[in-house]
Amino acid sequence: MIFNHIRNKFCALLGGLGILFTGCTKQKYVWSTEEEYFKVPIWKEHVKKFKKIKAQPHTVKLFIGDSITEGFDLSRHLNTDSLVNMGISGDVTSGIIKRLYLVEKLQPKKVFIMIGINDIRLQIPMERIQQQYAEIIQTLKLSCPKAEIYVQSVLPACGIAGTEMTNQMVGKSVRELNAFLEQQCNELNVHYIRLYPLFEEPKDFLNGSYTYDGIHLNDEGYRFWSEQISPLLTD
């Protein structure tokens, strides 16, 4: 009980600070809305870099998402080659849609997606988040017909909101989005990776062993993530 009280106080403290920047970028930027996010240099700088990536069609295994993906050192944690990381700190589902043409250009062999936590943080309506995620999946299926698509559940988090009650509301939204994603994947014949319960400890909170701030993963978190998906990377 004492541990839970301390954890909740810690989460509330982090939430009061807000997710104003991430540790995955060298420079710190601040934004509080979707519109503000696309005005800071982060997104455009990364897209410019991604445009330079070249590969033979149907060879690369591509990871796309937000800061949790960006911080994933693929070459160190995953024992395979031809890996491409297209994570951008702070990105949202609408940002993924804007850059799906880069994925189409590469025609990857496999695509691993994790996105949505920033949409929830920015209080984008759940209906729009779901619509945009459905568009991501459907666009990938049409534009990259030979690619295997893996939708990874949004991970639990701690510290996005300012109080224990609002943190619980965030947890509820994450679970709602994950339930939608699993249903969509079943209907569209796309792989769904149920990571949420594996990272959850206690209920609706990210296991403290896998994070350094309640949201982003530490090295142990990435190692654990790698263990779950490594078998899916084999040719």
Number of C-alpha atoms within 10 A of each C-alpha: 6 7 8 10 11 11 18 19 16 18 24 22 17 20 21 14 12 17 19 11 15 18 12 19 15 8 10 11 14 13 17 13 14 18 9 10 18 16 11 13 11 19 18 13 11 14 16 10 10 17 14 9 11 10 14 10 15 15 17 20 22 23 23 23 23 25 25 24 24 19 21 23 13 20 13 10 16 19 12 14 13 13 18 19 19 22 27 25 21 29 23 27 24 18 19 24 16 11 16 15 15 16 20 17 15 21 24 26 21 21 20 21 24 22 27 27 25 20 20 19 18 15 15 15 10 16 10 13 20 19 11 19 24 18 16 18 20 15 16 22 17 11 15 22 14 15 22 18 23 20 22 20 23 20 27 26 27 27 28 27 23 17 19 20 12 15 22 18 15 23 22 14 17 23 18 13 22 23 13 15 24 19 14 20 18 12 9 13 11 19 16 20 19 18 17 20 16 14 23 17 14 12 12 22 24 27 21 20 14 21 19 13 16 23 25 21 25 19 16 13 20 22 17 16 19 17 12 14 16 13 10 10 15 10 8
